[in-house]
Amino acid sequence: MDQQKIGTFLKQLRQERQLTQENLAEIMCVTNRSVSRWENGVNLPDLPTLIQLADFYGVELRELLDGERKPDAMNTPETKSATEETARKVADYSNDVMEKITRRFHYMYLTSIITVIIYIVMYHFDFSGLPVLQAIQGACLGIGLGMLIVGAIFTSKYGNKIIAFKVQMLKHKS
């Protein structure tokens, strides 16, 4: 995919509708900076937004991704509906995966916060004389901070790189 070409096509479609970037941003519920980045080819909208843009402009998703209008002979109803149905399924799948990942991170952060709170309460009451309670206190601190660090790493830009490396290593083992 040529991001520059797609961006130019998005700009052309917006201008045909006589919309400003701000107008389109309002309609799509994004910032005007996002629209500017799409049109300059810096990045692309996510798949659900692309589907929404295709519906809004009355073009096929395939045309948006190619960055140009297709001849009418290629715009048969069967081709159009099959392409859009596939894209919608991919978008739904992508949204489901993101929801599951987000839910897992919420549980992880909640667990880490609870364990840190337990540590703070135990530290406040000073259980220094009981080795078992000291071990529990240390475990709470370790689990809490460890989960926070792992969550911070995986939600940063390095998370995808780590996951890709892990997948690559697993492929080499098999």
N, C-alpha and C positions, 0 to 999 in steps of 0.2 A: 504494500500500500504506500502510495506517495502522499505523505501528510501535507506537503505544500499544495499539491493538486486538489486534495480534498478541501483544504482551507480556502483556496481560491473559489472553489465551487460553492462552499457554504456562504462565502461573502457575496457571490453573485446571486444566490437564491434569496439572501436577506435583502439585498438591494432591489431585486425585482419586486419584492413586497413593500418596498419603500419604508423599511424599518431601520432604526438606528441599532447599534449594538446594545444600548441600554434597554430599548424596547424588547428586543429578542431575549435579553437576559431576564427581564421581568417575566416574559411569557414562559420561558423554560425553567424558571426558578433557580437561576445560577447568577453569578456575578458577571458584570460586563467585562471584567478582566478575563474570565473564562472564555467568553465569546471571542474576545480579541486573540487569545492564544489559539483557539481553534482555527480562526481565519488566517492567522499568520503561520500556521503549520507547526507551532511549537509543541502542541499535544492535541489529542483527539478526545471528543466526548466519550463517556462510557457508553456501553451498548444500549441500555435503556433510554438514554438521552438521544442516541442516534436514531432509535426507532421513533421516538417522539418527534424529532426533527423531520424525519422522512414523512411521517403522517402530517405534520404541520405544513410542510412545503408541497405535499402532494407528489412526492417522488418515491421511487423504490429505494429500499435500503441498499441494494446492490449499486444503484446509481450514486448514492452518497459515498459509498466505500470506494467506488472507481473514480469519483471526482468529475463525473461527466454524465450528461443525459444519454440514454441508450435509444437506438432507433425503435420505432413502434413494433417492428417485427419481433424484437426480443422481449417486448413487454406483454407477452401473452398472459392471460389471467392465471393459467396454471403455474407458469414460471414465477410470477409475482407472488402468488399466495404461498407457494412452496418455500421461496426464499424468506419471506416474512415470517412464516410459521417456524422455520428453522431458527431464525434470529430471535424470535420471541422465546422459544424453548431454551436457547443458550442464555438469554438474559434472565429468564426465570431461574435456571440452574445456577447461574452466577450469583444472583441475589440470595438463593437458598444457602449456597456455600458461605457467602459472607455473613449471613445471619447466624449460621452455626459457629463460625469462627468467632464472631463478636460475642455470642453467648458464652463460649468457652473462656474467653478473656475476661468477661464480666465475673464469672465464677472464680477464676484464678485471682483476680484482683480483690474480690470480696474475701476469699480465704486468706490472702496475704494480709489484708487489713485486720481481720479478726485475730490472726496469730500475733501480729504486732501489738494489738491492744492487750491481748493476754499477757504478752511479755511485759508491757508497761505496767499493768496491774500487779503482776508478780514482782516486778522490780520495786514498785512503790512499797509493797508490804515486806520486802527484804527477806527472802527465803534462803539466806546464805548458809544457814546451818544444816539444811536438809539436802543431801546430794541428789536425791530423786527429783525434788522440785527444781533444783538448779539445772538438772538435765532437761526437764520439761521446758524451763524458761529459755535455755539455750536453743532447744529445738524450735520453739516458737519463733525466736528471733531469726534463726537460720532459714526456716521455711518461709517466713514472711518476707524477709529481705531478698531471698533467692527468687521467690515468685515475682516480686516487683521488678527485679533486675531482668529476669527472663522476659517478662511482659514488655518492659521498656525496649529491650533489644528486638523482639519479634514485631513490635508495632512501629519500629523505626524503619529507615530505608534499608537497613542491613538484614531485616527479617526475611525478605524474599530471596536474598542472596544465600543466606544460611539454608533455607528450605531447598533451594535449587541444588546447592552443594550436597546436601543430605540425600536428595533423590538420586543425584549422579553417583554418589558412593554406593548406594543400595543397588543401583544397576550394575556397577562393576563387580559386586559380590556375587550376583546371580549369573 
